Amino acid sequence: MFTRYLKLLIKFPLLIGLSILTAIASIIFGVSRVDALQVMLTPNAPKLGDTVSVLIAASNTPTVSIGRKQYPAFAIVPNRWRAFIPTTPLDKAGPKQVVVTGDGLQQTLAMPLANRQFPTQRIWIDESGGGSEPTDYEWDKVSAFKKLVTAQKLWNGAFLRPNDGEITSVFGVQRYYNGVFADDYYHRGVDYGGGVGSPVIAPAAGYIRLVGTVGQGFRLHGNTIGLDHGQGVASIFLHLSKIYVKEGDFVKAGQTIGAVGATGAVTGAHLHWGLYVNGEAIDPVAWRYATIE
């Protein structure tokens, strides 16, 4: 009896010490089995057009999904991951369920997606020339660019304004074309009314993955640059008069890559800047005024 009591006295401090070491290891390495798969959504009450950042604590690559749609997660520091959920004006406002799976566990988070009112425009165009329709080559090249998801994060900090011209059309504008409402349309970017030849700069670092010209058949978009910022985030610049880069170039934030023009289907000179996240055009405003990691 005394021997068993003596063994317990010896074992008890060891158990306490082991618990302390486990807690310390959890702090150092970021994840313990008890508190694995911690998840946070930012913003927690998004509105249509917002990018939702899903921050995850897990030891292995997690999966993030809403319904059947899955979004890639990338490591940002050891045992910490981040996925982006894009929302658009075409989404239905209301409660969404974000399902995160990792380390053999699963969490379901409520994501209330708030409605948002977007301006409406009425546009009358002459369709006889076919100028408002892209060529097959143009459509294929732009579609392939928007689907790019590369592993390396290339941006750092808030995005820069790509042109100094005044904003002439905001993100999300809906339109009537020749009196008919375009159900599946929304303005997928921001227009800057800079003068022809005024510089267009890279809002963030990345690789040039698309260069298209009117001469190659870019009838709708005009002279175009596609810039991959990594991890499913990409910028596209339309209607340029000049292009100063080529596919494969790496450019820094603030570097001049082209000049404003009036090429493609336009009513006047301007720069169209679109920002895509996992293939969807989102409102770039938050990316310009906050650091989104």
N, C-alpha and C positions, 0 to 999 in steps of 0.2 A: 504493500500500500504506500509506504513511504517512498519507495523507488519510483512508482508511477507519479506521485506528486512532484518528486524532484525532476522527472523528465518534463512534466508540464511547465514547471518554472523555467526550465532551460528553453523549451520550445516557444513559449509565449513571447519573449523578446524577439526571437527570430521571426515570428509571424508579423509582429509589429514592424520590424525592420524591413521585411519583404514588402509590406503594404506601402511603407514610405517610399521605398525604391520604385515601386510600380507607379505611384503618383508622380514622382519626379520624372520618370521616363515618359509618362503621358504628357507632361508639360514640355519636355525637351523635344519629343518626337511628334507631338501634335495630336495624336489620336490614341485612345485606349479602346479596348473592346467594349467597355461599358458605355462610353459616350460616343461611339463611332457613328458615322453618318449624320452629322449635324448639318442642317441646311438652312439657308437664309435667302430670301428674295429681296431684290432691290431694283426699283421701288416696290414696296409691298402693296401699293394701291395704284397700279399703272393705268394709263388711259390709252385709247387707240393711237397707235403710232409710236409708242414707247418701246425701248429695248429693255427687257427684264434680265437682270444679271442674277444667275443662280450660283451662290457660293456654297461649296460643299466641303466638309471635313470627312475624309475617308482614306483608307490605306491603299485601296485599289481604284482603278478607273471606274467611276459611277456611270450610270445611264440616267438620262433626263428625258421625260416625255410628257406630252399632253395628248391624250387619246392615242392614235396610231402614229403621231408625229414624234420623232426622236431628234434630240439636239446634241451635238457633240460636246463633250466636256474636255477641258485642257488643264493640265497641271500648272499652277501659278507659283507655288512653293511646295516643298515636300508635304505630302498628305493634305494638300489643299487644292481644290479644283474649282473651275468656273465654266459655266455654260451660259449661252445667250439665247433668250427666247424673243424673237421679233414679233411685234404686233403691227397690224396695218389697219387702215380705214375700212378694208373689206371684211375684217373679222367681225364677229357678232359679240357685242358687249354683253357682259354678264359673268357669273362665276365660272372659273376654270379650275381644273384639278391638275397640279403638277406632281408627277410621280417620279421620285428619285430612288434608285436602287443601287446598293453597293455594300461591300463587306458582308454579304449574305442577309442584309436588312433592307427594308423598304419604308420610305416615308411619303405620305401624300399631303401636299400643302395646298391650301385654298389660295387662288389668285383671282381676286375680284377685278375684272377688266372693265374700267369705266368708259362710258360713251364720250364722244367728243364731236363737237360741231365743226365742220370744215366749210370754207367758202365755196360758192357755186358760181361757175362762169358759163356763159352761152357763147359758143364759137360757131361761126359760119365759114365753111371752107368749100373750095371748088374741088370736087373729087374727080373731075374729068382727067386730070393729069396723073393720078395715081401716086403723087408725091408723098402722101401721108402714110403709105404702106411700105414697110421695110422689104428689102430684097431677101431671098432665102439665105444668101451668104451672110448678109448683115445680121439677120435674125439668129442664125446658128452661132455666129461668133460671139454676139452679145449674150445669148442664153448660156453658152458654155462658160463665159467669164463669170457670170453671176452665180454659177454653181460651185466656184472654186472654194475649197476649204483646205488651207495649208496649215501645217502644225505650228509654225513659229509665229509668235506675237511680235510685230514689228513697230507698232505705234507706241508712243510714250507720252502720257499726259493728254490734256484737252486738245481737240482738233482745231486747226487754224481756219480762218475764213479764206476761201480759195480765190476771192476776187474782191476788190474794194468798191465795186459798183453797188448801187442801192438794190435792195431786194424787190423784185418786180412781181414775183409769184411765190407763194409760200408752199410748204409741203401739204399734201392732202387735198388740194383743190379738186372739186368734182365738177364735171362738165356736161352740158348739153351740146351735142354736135348736130348742127342743122335741125334743131328742135327736138332731138331724141336724146333722152338721158342715157349716158354710158354707164351701165350697171357695174361693169368690172373695171372701171377706170378710176384712178386717182393720180394726182400729180406726184410722181415718184422722186421728188427732190425739191431743191430750192433754186430759183432763177435769180441771177445777178445781172443788172442792166449796165454792165461795164461797156465802154466804147470798144469798137473794133480795134484789135491790136493790144488792148490792155492785158497785163500779165495774168496768167492763171497759175497759182502755186499749189504744190502738194499740201493738203491739210494735215497730213501725217506721213511718216516714213512708210516705204513699201516697195514692192517690185512692180514694174510696168508689165502687165500681162496681156494687154489688148491695145493695139493701135489700128484704127480703121479710118479710111479716107473715103471721100465722095467718089474718087476715081476707082476705088475697089468695090463700089456698090453700096456705100453707106448713105442711102437716099433719105431715110427718116432721121437718123441720129446726126448726120453730118460727120465732119471730122471728129473722131472720138478717141479718148484715152481711158483705159481701165487700169486702176491702181489697186493692187492686192496688199492690204495691211496685215494679213495673216489671220488665222483662226476664224475664218468665215466672215471677216469684215473687209469690205471693198468699196472704193469710190469709183464713180464713172463721171466723165466730163464730156459734154456734148456741144455740138455746133461751133467748134473751134475754127479759127482762121489759120492758125499755125500750130504745129506740133514739133516740140524740141527734144523728144525722147524716142526711144525705140523699145520694142518688146525685149524683156530681159534686163533692162536697166534697173539699178537700185537708186531710189531718190530719197532725199532727206526732207523732213518737214520744212516748209517754206521755200523749197527749191522751185524755180520757174519751170514748168513743164509744157506750157502752151500759151496761146493767146485767144482772147475772146473773138468770136466771129458770128456769122449769120448763115452757116452752112446747114444743109438738111431742111427739114420741114419747120420753118420758123416764120414769124410775122415781123421779126426785127432782130437786131444783134443782141445777144445775151449769152451768158454762161449758164448751162444747166448742170448742177452738181447733185448727183444721187448717191446716197450712202446705203449700202446693202449689208444686211446681217443674215447669214445662213440663207441667202437667196431671196430675201424679202426686202423691199425698199422701206426703210424706217425714217422717222423724223430725225434729222441730224442735229437739231438744236441742242439736245442734252449733251451730245458728244462735243459740242463746241464750248460749252460752259462748265463742264465737269470732267474730271479724270475718270474714265471708265476702264477699269483694269480687267 
